[in-house]
Amino acid sequence: MFRPFQDSPFSLNNLQDEMGRILERVWHAGVSTGPLDGQKWAPFIDIHEFADHYTLYAEVPGVDRGGAEITFINNVLTIRGEKNSPPEAGQAVRALRNERRFGAFCRSIELPGDVDADRVSAAFQSGVLVVTLPKLESSKPRSIKINTGNP
């Protein structure tokens, strides 16, 4: 990473780190709620489409399994949760560096209307929340046989 203020006072390094985080969030905003909507932090997400389903990956390290809630209403998937700081952090004499973000978050992502809401599932895998959203049968690609005979 380019760090022009590497040897500058502590506050300039913090400012540079924060600007980097803001630019990263703007760059990855995608089709979801805006990254600068007043939240202290929000997990980065990826969404992939497959022939029969969508998969959403949300980076949520430090969020307990019970600390996340997923809803799917009117083709909008919403992930809410909270990441708490370690209890011993409040006992420190001073923080030498604060890069991690804590607090509540909410991300809403609009998906196409072809998701089978009754079969949506989610799991945690190594700090990543993986949400599988199966497509409705009517929206899956079908192969159409072409007749070669006369009509």
VENHUCOR-V995083 format. One record per pair of residues at least 6 apart in sequence whose ideal C-beta (glycine too) atoms are under 6 Angstrom apart, sorted by the first residue. I is the first residue (numbers start at 0). GAP is how many residues later the second one is. If there is no record, write none. Layout:
i=I gap=GAP
i=I gap=GAP
//
This chain:
i=4 gap=7
i=4 gap=8
i=4 gap=11
i=24 gap=10
i=25 gap=9
i=27 gap=16
i=28 gap=6
i=31 gap=75
i=31 gap=77
i=32 gap=74
i=32 gap=75
i=38 gap=66
i=39 gap=61
i=39 gap=63
i=40 gap=60
i=40 gap=64
i=41 gap=63
i=41 gap=65
i=42 gap=15
i=42 gap=16
i=42 gap=17
i=43 gap=15
i=44 gap=13
i=45 gap=11
i=46 gap=9
i=47 gap=7
i=50 gap=90
i=51 gap=83
i=51 gap=88
i=52 gap=79
i=52 gap=80
i=52 gap=81
i=52 gap=82
i=53 gap=79
i=54 gap=77
i=55 gap=75
i=56 gap=71
i=56 gap=73
i=57 gap=21
i=57 gap=71
i=58 gap=69
i=59 gap=69
i=60 gap=66
i=61 gap=21
i=62 gap=18
i=62 gap=20
i=64 gap=59
i=66 gap=14
i=66 gap=15
i=67 gap=13
i=68 gap=11
i=69 gap=9
i=69 gap=52
i=70 gap=7
i=71 gap=45
i=71 gap=48
i=74 gap=36
i=74 gap=38
i=75 gap=32
i=75 gap=34
i=76 gap=32
i=76 gap=34
i=77 gap=30
i=78 gap=28
i=79 gap=26
i=80 gap=24
i=81 gap=22
i=82 gap=19
i=84 gap=17
i=113 gap=21
i=113 gap=22
i=113 gap=25
i=114 gap=18
i=115 gap=18
i=115 gap=20
i=118 gap=15
i=119 gap=13
i=120 gap=11
i=121 gap=9
i=122 gap=7
//
